[in-house]
Amino acid sequence: MKQLIHFGYQQAMSCLFPAIIFLTLAISQMIELPLARYDFILIICLAAQILLVIFNIETMDEVKVIFVFHLIGLALELYKVHMGSWAYPEEAVTKVFGVPLYSGFMYASVASYMCQAWRRLDLRLTNWPSSWLVFLLSGAIYFNFYTHHFIYDFRWLAGGLVLVVFFKTIVHFTVNQRSYAMPLSLSFILIGFFIWVAENIATFFGAWQYPNQGQQWEVVHIGKISSWLLLVIVSFLIVAMLKHVKAGYVDKSGRQGMEGRKFN
């Protein structure tokens, strides 16, 4: 029980940035604001990011990773809103082509959680596959979010490839100086599920709106777990590759030296 409490505390601290976003969504829906709601959320997200750095809760290296995810997420948002996958119905000054700029922070918050959890739980990966294979798989999963509107949706094929490629990969983490391990694929599924739960909370507070939620709020279709699962995989792989590049453990074959090494 002591280990579980300690693990829960570290997870809660890792979720600090997402928690701030959820709290802002809830408060901004319940009170009258002197400015547009989406603009207010953006200001709070920027202020939160600055304060997290000032109080050394996040490092500058982590902020760089978060910024990359902000751009990746914003690009996806612009495309998905244009294709009618979901919408941001409220008015705001900081909306570009129908997408409020704060939306990128929702993707950035996933990266924030991963970076924080990696550092706080001292993550280590063993049996990591070749770098080129990870890069190709990440690119294929990400671009499928764009291409499935025009050609076959390869998400299930991509999910199957993930299970094959990372079948032997194990993530090791430390809780209160005691080490634990689990298959990396299982961690993807767990994180994807909890993000789907978070998505339900976010849409309930009006962060964005799916077509079937126009009249009243409904639970997000459970099939969306597969989308979040793939997004989690891409996010984790990008964070992992950036960690490896920083660590500099690359041998002549291009295989990143993961075995038993720590990336903080």
Residue pairs with C-beta under 8 A, 6 or more apart in sequence:
2 176
3 175
3 176
3 178
6 175
6 176
7 121
7 175
10 117
10 120
10 121
10 175
11 117
12 19
13 57
13 116
13 120
14 112
14 113
14 116
14 117
14 120
14 121
15 113
15 116
16 52
16 57
16 112
16 116
17 48
17 49
17 52
17 58
17 108
17 109
17 112
17 113
17 116
18 109
18 110
18 112
18 113
18 198
20 44
20 45
20 48
21 41
21 45
21 48
21 105
21 106
21 109
22 198
22 201
22 202
22 205
24 40
24 41
24 44
24 45
25 41
25 202
25 205
25 206
25 207
26 205
28 37
28 40
28 41
29 37
29 205
29 206
33 40
36 90
36 91
36 92
36 93
36 94
37 90
37 92
37 206
38 88
38 90
38 91
38 92
38 94
38 95
38 100
38 102
39 92
39 93
39 94
39 100
41 100
41 102
42 94
42 100
42 101
42 102
42 105
45 102
45 105
49 58
49 63
49 66
49 105
52 58
53 59
53 60
53 63
57 116
58 66
58 112
58 115
58 116
59 119
61 246
62 112
62 115
62 116
62 119
65 111
65 115
65 238
65 239
65 242
66 108
66 111
66 112
66 115
67 108
68 111
68 238
68 242
69 104
69 107
69 108
69 110
69 111
69 235
69 238
70 104
70 105
70 107
70 108
71 104
72 107
72 142
72 238
73 103
73 104
73 106
73 107
73 108
74 99
74 101
74 103
74 104
74 107
76 107
76 145
76 146
77 99
77 103
77 104
78 96
78 97
78 99
79 145
79 146
80 86
80 145
81 87
81 88
81 97
81 98
81 99
82 97
82 98
83 149
84 211
85 210
86 208
86 209
86 210
86 211
87 98
87 208
87 209
87 211
88 95
88 98
88 99
88 100
88 103
88 208
88 209
89 209
90 206
92 100
94 100
94 101
94 102
95 101
103 208
106 202
106 207
107 231
107 235
110 195
110 231
110 232
110 235
111 235
111 238
111 239
114 235
114 236
114 239
115 239
117 123
118 239
118 243
118 263
118 264
119 264
121 173
121 174
121 175
122 173
122 174
122 262
122 264
123 171
123 172
123 173
123 263
124 171
124 172
124 173
124 258
124 260
124 261
124 262
124 263
125 169
125 170
125 171
125 172
125 184
125 240
125 258
125 263
126 169
126 170
126 172
126 258
126 259
126 260
127 168
127 169
127 170
127 258
127 259
128 134
128 169
128 240
128 256
128 258
128 259
129 165
129 166
129 169
130 253
130 254
130 255
130 256
131 241
131 244
131 250
131 254
131 255
131 256
132 254
133 165
134 165
134 237
134 240
134 241
135 241
137 158
137 161
137 162
137 165
137 237
138 233
138 234
138 237
138 238
138 241
140 154
140 158
140 161
141 155
141 158
141 162
141 230
141 233
141 234
142 234
144 153
144 154
144 155
144 158
144 230
145 227
145 230
145 231
148 154
148 155
155 226
155 227
155 230
156 226
158 230
159 226
159 229
159 230
162 185
162 188
162 233
163 185
166 183
166 184
166 185
167 185
169 183
169 184
169 185
170 181
170 182
170 183
170 184
171 181
171 182
171 183
171 184
171 187
172 179
172 180
172 181
173 179
173 180
173 181
174 180
188 229
188 232
188 233
188 236
189 229
191 232
191 236
192 225
192 226
192 228
192 229
192 230
192 231
192 232
193 225
195 228
195 231
195 232
196 220
196 222
196 224
196 225
196 228
199 220
199 224
199 228
200 219
200 220
202 208
203 209
203 210
203 213
203 217
203 220
204 217
210 218
210 220
212 218
240 263
241 256
243 263
244 250
244 256
244 258
244 263
246 263
247 261
247 263
249 256
249 257
249 258
249 261
250 256
250 257
251 257
